[in-house]
Amino acid sequence: MDAMDVISASTDSAEFANSTSQNFQEDEGFAMLKRRLSRESFRIAKSLSQDFQEDEDEDDEDKEFAMLKKRLSRESLHSTDVESDELANSVSPDFQEDKEARELTLLKRRLSHEALRSTEVEVPAPKKARSEVDEVNAKLKATSEDLALAISQDLAGHTTQGAHGMNYHHKSPGDQGTTFFMPMKSLLGEGALAGAVQQIKALGHKKALIVTDAILVKVGAVKAATDVLTQAGIAFAIYDGCQPNPTVGQVEDGLEMVKSEKCDFVLSFGGGSPHDCAKAIAITATNGGDIRAMEGVDKSTKPMMTMVAVNTTAGTAAEMTRFCIITDEVRHVKMAIVDWRITPTLAVNDPTTMVGMPKSLTAATGMDALTHAIEAYVSTISNPVTDASALHAMKLISTYLPTAVEDGKNMKARDMMAYAEFLAGMAFNSASLGYVHAMAHQLGGMYNLPHGVCNAILLGPVQQYNAKYVPHLFIDIAIALGFTDVGEDQDLAVKKVLKAIRYLKNRVGIPKNLKAFKEVKVEHFPVLADNAMKDACGLTNPHQPTKEEVIALFQAAYDQEDEDTQELAVIQEDKEADEFAKLKKQLSHESFRSKDKGSLPTLLQARRCSV
């Protein structure tokens, strides 16, 4: 078989493919043409290789092989060019010209590569060529393995996030992946409560137990929920015995009411306390009736009753998380119940239900949300999804919480705080929390203090402790809180964050320290520390403190004064300087575009007067 036979066979295969391509649509024609051309090229190459082995010795084979391979490649490329032109001409005229050009180029390239590949694969390569290929493959393999090892070492070597969110905060959790917990279904924004009507009807239940508190019933706030149920044709009974920091006794009373009223689902209306109480009622109704047995992580064995959580505060995120905190009034401790089965079936966050929140409650729940975000971000089991949620929650809270406290009817501030607490909830629902919550739970359990207030007071001292172990994480926290000038300076970032926490706490009216509560006794700190170290929330703190260190943290929160007005002024000046720099840059850009540079000094002066 000589070179002319090869050319003739290749041309025949191309003509055969061309005669059939016009009978197919674009995709089918391309596939058929490629397969047939590949088969013909394979047959030619196989025949050629057999003749070579029979007629030529090894030296002549090297030379003839190279020559015929080159010719075959050239002729195959020529034939596929012809076929590509034919196929391109058959494409529907509805395609635009630029698309045809791109597809034609791609088709020609792919067909020529396929034809060449089929001849190269099956023709036995000379020994010299094989040796060179093997050498190249060995080098490529070594390079690939080196690169994979370098990447692996890079990821494993970072015990923190590295370059701002571009790596993990912690070592790999193992070979079973990381669990991310999502809320069942959530409705957010103005009108969410009204939109819940159809959602509730779709659940198919007949009677709800509304879990709330007496104050919300007295002021008529619960009417928003009862109207929704009435419109949906659903009966209800109201349990209003829930109080701040719900207790085992309240859970048992609500459970008894579920049975006596024959309710088939639970609806909580309020903030964290009604939600937690309702969760406890719903899970114990299907898991033996003793909420104490649920303390810990994933202790339930059966799904809870259907639960709808209508939120009226912006802080706890209890309406969409797997956390439930119940006070054991006998032991004087708060039990942390962490169970994916107590995630509410439907969460409703409508800012119109939050307008009536008093300033003190708005402040406390807002600081609770900030604590959720910061603790989730520095958690040892955080991940890129929880990081993103936590950081944006910090931005929204630092921006909108003061406005929500000072002007409760500002719907934008209320709505953004609702989103902020939801984002923070998304973060800590999977990343968990830290020693701020572990310690705050004990203060609430022993003294019945407001949870959000305890968090706000403890947040500074505990983060100052954490900063000794993960200072680099505070760079992104500082930026999220509005300080854009920290660069890569970890010490500066820590300083800015701690000052910002104190400033925000004081601005929204949170008591400055634990000393403000007369019932808090220093001699109780060892017992509080013991209980805090047993709290599940502390397991994911960046560093595990000793008992003596926990006692010292309680003492620091007790003694902190925050009376240095000059320090607070510096904090505010720092933020104003950042804002002013950004504004100057924006105004400079706008002035350049409008060619009205004369307006810049006036605008800047106006901004200085307003801050």
C-alpha positions in Angstrom: 0.0 0.0 0.0 1.6 3.2 -1.2 1.1 6.9 -0.3 -1.4 7.4 -3.2 -3.6 4.6 -1.9 -3.6 6.4 1.5 -4.6 9.7 -0.2 -7.3 8.0 -2.3 -8.8 6.1 0.7 -8.8 9.3 2.8 -10.6 11.2 -0.1 -13.1 8.4 -0.5 -14.0 8.5 3.2 -14.4 12.3 3.0 -16.7 12.1 0.0 -18.8 9.4 1.7 -19.2 11.6 4.8 -20.1 14.6 2.6 -22.8 12.6 0.8 -24.6 11.8 4.0 -24.1 15.0 6.0 -26.7 17.0 4.1 -29.5 14.6 5.2 -29.1 15.3 8.9 -29.7 18.3 11.2 -26.6 20.2 12.4 -25.9 18.1 15.6 -26.7 14.7 14.0 -24.7 15.5 10.9 -21.7 16.5 12.9 -21.8 13.4 15.1 -22.3 11.0 12.1 -19.6 12.7 10.0 -17.1 12.5 12.9 -17.8 8.9 13.6 -17.5 7.8 9.9 -14.4 9.8 9.3 -12.8 8.4 12.4 -13.6 4.8 11.4 -12.2 5.3 7.8 -9.1 6.8 9.2 -8.7 4.0 11.7 -9.1 1.4 8.9 -6.5 3.2 6.7 -4.1 3.5 9.6 -4.5 -0.1 10.6 -3.9 -1.4 7.1 -0.9 0.9 6.7 0.7 -0.3 10.0 0.3 -3.9 8.9 2.0 -3.3 5.5 4.8 -1.5 7.4 5.4 -4.4 9.7 5.6 -6.9 6.8 7.7 -5.1 4.2 10.1 -2.7 6.0 12.9 -3.1 8.4 13.2 -1.0 11.6 15.4 1.8 10.1 13.3 2.3 7.0 10.2 2.0 9.1 11.2 5.1 11.1 11.6 7.3 7.9 8.6 5.9 6.0 6.4 6.1 9.1 7.2 9.8 9.6 6.6 10.6 5.9 3.3 8.8 5.6 2.0 10.0 9.0 2.7 13.6 7.8 0.9 13.0 4.5 -2.0 11.3 6.2 -2.4 14.1 8.6 -2.3 16.7 5.8 -4.8 14.8 3.7 -7.2 14.2 6.6 -7.0 17.8 7.5 -7.8 18.8 3.9 -10.7 16.4 3.7 -12.2 17.6 7.0 -11.9 21.2 5.8 -14.0 20.3 2.8 -16.5 18.5 4.9 -16.6 21.4 7.4 -17.4 23.8 4.6 -20.2 21.5 3.3 -21.7 21.1 6.8 -21.5 24.8 7.5 -23.4 25.6 4.3 -26.2 23.4 5.5 -26.7 25.2 8.7 -30.0 26.9 9.1 -30.0 30.6 7.9 -31.6 31.5 11.2 -28.2 31.5 12.9 -26.4 34.8 13.0 -23.3 35.2 11.0 -20.9 35.5 13.9 -22.3 32.3 15.5 -21.8 30.4 12.2 -18.2 31.6 12.0 -17.4 30.4 15.5 -19.1 27.1 15.1 -17.4 26.5 11.7 -14.0 27.2 13.1 -14.7 24.9 16.1 -16.1 22.1 13.8 -13.0 22.2 11.5 -10.7 22.1 14.5 -12.5 19.2 16.2 -12.8 17.1 13.0 -9.1 17.5 12.1 -8.1 16.6 15.6 -10.3 13.5 15.6 -8.9 12.3 12.3 -5.4 12.9 13.3 -5.9 11.3 16.7 -7.4 8.1 15.2 -4.4 7.6 13.0 -1.9 8.3 15.7 -3.4 6.0 18.3 -3.5 2.9 16.4 -0.3 3.1 14.4 2.5 1.5 16.4 5.1 4.1 17.1 8.8 3.4 16.5 10.8 2.6 19.6 12.6 5.9 19.6 9.3 7.8 19.4 7.8 5.7 22.2 10.8 6.4 24.4 10.5 10.2 24.0 6.7 10.0 24.7 7.3 7.9 27.9 9.9 10.4 29.1 7.6 13.4 28.5 4.7 11.5 30.3 6.9 10.8 33.2 7.9 14.4 33.6 4.3 15.5 33.3 3.2 13.0 35.9 5.9 14.2 38.3 5.0 17.8 37.8 1.3 17.1 38.4 2.1 15.2 41.6 4.3 18.0 42.8 1.5 20.5 42.1 -1.1 18.4 43.9 1.2 18.0 46.9 1.8 21.7 47.0 -1.9 22.5 46.9 -2.6 19.9 49.6 0.1 21.3 51.9 -1.1 24.8 51.4 -4.7 24.0 52.4 -3.6 21.8 55.3 -1.1 24.2 56.5 -3.6 27.0 57.1 -5.3 26.7 60.5 -7.0 30.0 59.9 -8.6 31.7 57.0 -5.5 33.0 55.5 -6.2 35.8 53.0 -9.6 37.0 54.2 -12.0 34.2 53.5 -9.9 32.4 50.9 -9.3 29.4 53.1 -10.6 27.5 56.1 -10.4 28.9 59.7 -9.5 25.4 60.9 -8.0 22.1 59.9 -10.0 19.7 57.7 -12.9 18.2 59.7 -12.1 14.7 58.5 -13.2 12.5 55.7 -17.0 12.8 56.1 -17.5 16.4 55.1 -19.2 19.3 56.8 -22.9 19.6 57.6 -24.7 22.8 56.7 -28.1 23.3 58.3 -30.8 25.2 56.5 -34.1 26.5 57.7 -37.1 24.6 56.3 -39.0 27.4 54.6 -38.8 31.1 55.3 -40.9 34.2 54.3 -39.1 37.6 54.7 -40.0 41.2 54.0 -43.1 43.4 54.3 -46.2 41.3 53.7 -44.6 38.0 54.8 -47.2 37.4 57.5 -50.0 37.8 54.9 -48.2 35.5 52.5 -48.0 32.9 55.2 -51.8 32.3 54.9 -51.5 30.0 51.9 -48.4 28.3 53.4 -50.3 27.5 56.6 -53.3 26.2 54.6 -51.1 24.0 52.5 -49.9 22.3 55.7 -53.4 20.8 56.1 -53.7 21.2 59.8 -56.9 22.0 61.7 -56.0 23.6 65.0 -53.0 25.6 66.3 -51.6 26.1 69.7 -50.3 29.7 69.7 -47.4 30.1 72.1 -46.7 33.7 73.1 -46.5 35.9 76.2 -49.2 37.8 78.1 -47.9 41.2 77.1 -48.2 40.6 73.4 -51.8 39.3 74.0 -52.7 42.4 76.1 -51.4 45.0 73.6 -53.2 43.2 70.8 -50.1 42.2 68.8 -51.2 38.6 68.7 -54.2 39.6 66.7 -52.1 39.8 63.6 -51.5 36.0 63.9 -55.1 35.1 64.9 -56.5 37.1 62.0 -54.3 35.1 59.6 -55.5 31.8 61.1 -59.1 32.9 60.9 -58.8 33.9 57.3 -57.4 30.4 56.6 -60.2 28.7 58.4 -57.9 27.3 61.1 -59.0 27.1 64.8 -56.6 28.0 67.6 -55.9 28.0 71.3 -53.6 30.5 73.0 -50.9 29.7 75.6 -49.6 33.0 76.9 -47.7 31.7 79.9 -44.3 32.0 78.2 -41.9 34.4 79.9 -38.4 35.7 79.2 -36.0 32.7 79.6 -38.7 30.0 79.3 -38.6 27.3 81.9 -39.2 23.5 82.1 -42.5 24.2 83.9 -43.8 26.5 81.1 -42.9 23.8 78.5 -44.8 21.2 80.5 -47.9 23.6 80.8 -47.9 24.1 77.1 -47.5 20.4 76.4 -50.6 19.7 78.5 -52.5 22.3 76.6 -51.6 20.7 73.3 -53.2 17.5 74.5 -56.3 19.0 76.2 -57.1 21.3 73.2 -56.3 18.6 70.7 -54.0 20.9 68.7 -52.2 19.4 65.7 -49.5 22.1 65.2 -47.8 24.8 67.1 -47.5 28.5 66.2 -45.1 30.7 68.1 -45.6 34.5 68.1 -42.9 36.8 69.5 -39.1 36.6 70.0 -36.7 34.0 71.1 -38.5 33.0 74.3 -41.9 32.1 72.6 -40.0 30.4 69.8 -37.8 28.3 72.2 -40.8 27.4 74.4 -42.8 26.3 71.3 -39.9 24.3 70.0 -39.6 22.5 73.3 -43.3 21.8 73.4 -43.3 20.5 69.8 -40.3 18.2 70.3 -41.4 16.7 73.6 -44.9 16.0 72.3 -43.4 13.4 70.0 -40.3 12.3 72.0 -41.5 11.2 75.4 -42.6 14.4 77.1 -39.5 15.3 79.1 -37.6 18.3 77.8 -34.7 17.5 80.2 -34.0 14.4 78.2 -33.4 16.6 75.1 -30.5 18.5 76.5 -27.4 18.2 74.4 -26.9 17.5 70.7 -29.4 15.6 68.6 -31.1 13.7 71.4 -34.5 13.4 69.7 -35.4 10.3 67.7 -38.6 11.4 66.0 -39.7 14.6 64.1 -41.4 17.3 66.2 -44.9 18.5 65.6 -45.3 21.0 62.7 -44.3 24.4 63.9 -44.8 27.9 62.4 -42.6 30.6 64.0 -43.8 34.2 63.5 -41.0 36.5 64.5 -41.5 39.9 66.1 -37.9 40.7 67.1 -34.7 41.0 65.1 -32.0 39.2 67.1 -32.4 35.6 68.3 -32.9 33.9 65.0 -34.8 31.2 67.0 -37.4 31.2 64.3 -35.1 29.4 61.9 -32.4 27.6 63.8 -31.8 24.2 65.4 -31.1 25.7 68.9 -33.4 25.9 71.8 -32.6 27.2 75.3 -34.7 26.2 78.3 -34.1 27.1 81.9 -34.1 24.3 84.4 -35.5 26.1 87.4 -34.4 23.3 89.8 -30.7 23.4 88.8 -30.7 27.1 87.9 -29.1 26.4 84.6 -30.0 27.1 81.0 -30.1 23.9 79.0 -28.8 24.1 75.5 -30.8 21.8 73.2 -29.2 21.6 69.8 -31.1 19.4 67.4 -31.8 19.6 63.7 -35.3 18.2 64.3 -36.4 21.3 66.2 -35.9 23.6 63.2 -39.3 25.3 62.7 -41.3 24.1 59.6 -42.1 27.7 58.5 -40.4 30.9 59.6 -42.0 34.3 59.1 -40.0 37.5 59.3 -42.3 40.5 58.6 -40.8 43.9 59.7 -44.3 45.2 60.2 -44.7 43.0 63.2 -41.5 44.5 64.6 -42.5 48.2 64.6 -43.9 48.0 68.1 -40.7 46.7 69.7 -39.5 49.1 72.5 -36.0 50.6 72.2 -34.6 48.4 74.9 -35.7 45.2 73.3 -34.6 46.4 69.8 -31.1 47.1 71.3 -30.8 43.9 73.2 -31.9 41.7 70.3 -29.8 43.6 67.8 -26.7 43.1 70.0 -27.6 39.4 70.3 -27.6 39.2 66.5 -24.2 40.9 66.3 -22.9 38.3 68.9 -24.2 35.5 66.7 -22.4 36.9 63.7 -19.0 37.4 65.4 -19.0 34.1 67.3 -20.0 32.2 64.2 -17.2 33.9 62.2 -14.4 33.0 64.7 -15.9 29.5 65.3 -13.7 26.5 64.8 -16.2 24.9 62.5 -17.1 27.9 60.3 -17.0 27.5 56.5 -17.1 29.9 53.5 -21.0 29.9 53.5 -21.3 30.8 57.2 -18.5 33.3 56.9 -20.3 35.1 54.1 -23.5 35.2 56.1 -21.8 36.4 59.3 -19.8 39.2 57.7 -22.8 40.7 55.8 -24.9 40.5 59.0 -22.2 42.5 60.8 -22.3 45.2 58.0 -26.1 45.5 58.3 -26.2 45.5 62.1 -23.5 48.2 62.4 -25.3 50.3 59.8 -29.0 49.9 60.8 -29.2 49.0 64.5 -28.8 52.6 65.8 -31.5 53.8 63.5 -33.8 50.9 64.4 -33.4 51.8 68.1 -33.8 55.5 67.7 -36.6 55.4 65.1 -38.6 52.2 65.4 -40.9 53.2 62.6 -38.1 53.4 60.0 -39.2 50.4 57.9 -35.9 50.2 56.0 -34.0 49.9 59.3 -36.5 47.3 60.6 -36.4 45.3 57.4 -32.6 45.3 57.2 -32.3 44.2 60.8 -34.7 41.4 60.1 -32.4 40.3 57.3 -29.3 40.8 59.5 -30.6 38.6 62.3 -31.6 36.0 59.7 -28.1 36.0 58.1 -26.5 35.7 61.6 -28.8 32.8 62.3 -27.8 31.1 59.1 -24.2 31.5 60.2 -24.4 30.2 63.7 -26.9 27.5 62.8 -24.1 25.6 61.2 -20.9 27.2 62.7 -22.3 27.3 66.2 -21.2 29.9 68.8 -18.6 30.4 71.5 -18.0 31.4 75.1 -20.1 34.6 75.0 -23.2 32.4 74.7 -21.8 29.7 77.0 -21.4 32.4 79.8 -24.5 34.4 79.0 -26.7 31.3 79.4 -25.5 30.9 83.0 -26.2 34.5 83.8 -29.7 34.0 82.5 -30.2 30.7 84.2 -29.1 31.9 87.7 -30.3 35.5 87.6 -33.0 35.6 84.9 -31.2 38.4 83.1 -32.1 39.3 79.5 -30.1 37.1 77.1 -29.3 39.9 74.6 -28.0 42.2 77.3 -25.8 39.6 78.8 -24.3 38.9 75.3 -23.7 42.5 74.7 -21.8 42.9 78.0 -19.7 39.8 77.5 -19.0 40.2 73.8 -16.0 42.6 74.3 -14.1 40.7 77.1 -14.5 37.3 75.4 -13.4 38.6 71.9 -10.4 40.3 73.6 -9.5 36.8 74.9 -10.1 35.2 71.5 -8.0 37.8 69.7 -4.9 36.4 71.4 -5.4 33.2 69.4 -7.0 34.3 66.1 -6.0 38.0 65.6 -6.0 37.8 61.8 -9.8 37.0 61.8 -10.4 40.4 63.2 -9.2 42.1 60.0 -12.4 41.1 58.1 -14.5 41.8 61.2 -13.1 45.3 61.4 -13.8 46.0 57.8 -17.4 44.6 58.1 -17.9 47.0 61.0 -16.9 50.0 58.9 -13.2 50.4 59.4 -11.6 50.2 56.0 -8.1 51.5 57.0 -6.8 48.4 58.9 -5.0 46.9 55.9 -3.2 43.8 57.1 -2.5 45.2 60.6 -3.9 42.6 63.0 -3.3 44.5 66.1 -5.0 47.6 64.7 -8.0 45.5 63.6 -8.4 43.9 67.1 -8.3 47.4 68.6 -10.9 48.8 66.2 -13.2 45.8 66.7 -13.1 46.0 70.5 -13.7 49.7 70.5 -16.6 49.3 68.0 -18.3 46.8 70.2 -18.1 49.1 73.2 -19.3 52.1 71.2 -22.3 50.3 69.7 -23.3 48.8 73.0 -23.3 52.2 74.7 -24.9 54.0 71.9 -28.0 51.7 71.9 -28.3 52.0 75.7 -27.0 48.6 77.0 -25.8 48.6 80.6 -22.0 49.1 80.7 -21.2 46.0 82.8 -22.5 43.2 85.0 -22.0 45.4 88.1 -25.1 47.3 86.9 -27.2 44.3 88.0 -27.3 44.0 91.8 -28.2 40.4 91.8 -24.9 39.4 90.2 -22.4 38.3 92.8 -18.7 37.9 92.3 -18.7 34.9 94.7 -20.9 33.1 92.2 -18.4 33.3 89.4 -16.8 29.9 90.1 -20.1 28.1 89.8 -21.0 30.1 86.7 -17.7 29.1 85.2 -18.3 25.4 85.9 -21.6 25.5 84.2 -20.3 27.6 81.3 -17.6 25.0 80.6 -20.4 22.3 80.3 -22.4 24.4 77.8 -22.4 23.0 74.2 -22.0 26.5 72.7 -18.5 26.8 74.1 -17.1 23.8 72.2 -16.5 25.8 69.0 -14.8 28.8 70.7 -11.4 29.5 69.0 -9.6 28.5 72.1 -10.8 26.5 75.1 -10.3 28.5 78.3 -9.5 27.1 81.7 -11.9 27.5 84.6 -9.6 30.3 86.0 -9.8 32.1 82.7 -13.6 31.9 82.5 -13.8 33.3 86.0 -11.5 36.1 84.9 -13.7 36.8 81.9 -16.8 37.1 84.2 -14.7 39.5 86.3 -13.7 41.6 83.3 -17.3 41.9 82.2 -18.2 42.9 85.8 -15.6 45.6 86.1 -15.6 47.1 82.6 -16.6 50.8 82.9 -16.7 52.2 79.4 -16.8 55.7 80.9 -13.9 57.1 78.8 -15.8 59.5 76.6 -12.6 60.5 74.9 -12.1 56.9 73.8 -15.6 56.7 72.5 -15.0 60.0 70.6 -11.9 58.5 69.0 -13.9 55.5 67.9 -16.5 57.7 66.3 -13.8 59.8 64.7 -12.2 56.7 63.2 -15.5 55.7 61.6 -16.2 59.2 60.4 -12.8 59.5 58.9 -13.4 56.3 56.9 -16.8 57.5 55.8 -15.4 60.9 54.9 -12.6 59.4 52.8 -15.0 57.3 50.9 -17.4 60.2 50.4 -14.5 62.4 49.2 -13.5 59.8 46.6 -17.1 59.4 45.4 -17.6 63.1 45.2 -14.3 63.7 43.5 -15.3 61.1 40.9 -18.7 62.6 40.4 -17.2 66.1 40.1 -14.8 64.9 37.5 -17.6 63.4 35.5 -19.8 66.5 35.7 -16.9 68.9 35.2 -18.3 70.8 38.2 -15.3 70.7 40.5 -16.3 73.9 42.2 -19.1 72.0 44.0 -16.7 69.6 45.8 -15.6 71.8 48.7 -19.3 72.8 49.5 -20.4 69.2 49.5 -17.6 68.0 51.7 -18.2 70.8 54.2 -21.9 69.9 54.3 -20.9 66.3 55.0 -18.5 67.4 57.8 -21.3 69.3 59.5 -23.7 66.4 59.3 -21.5 63.8 61.0 
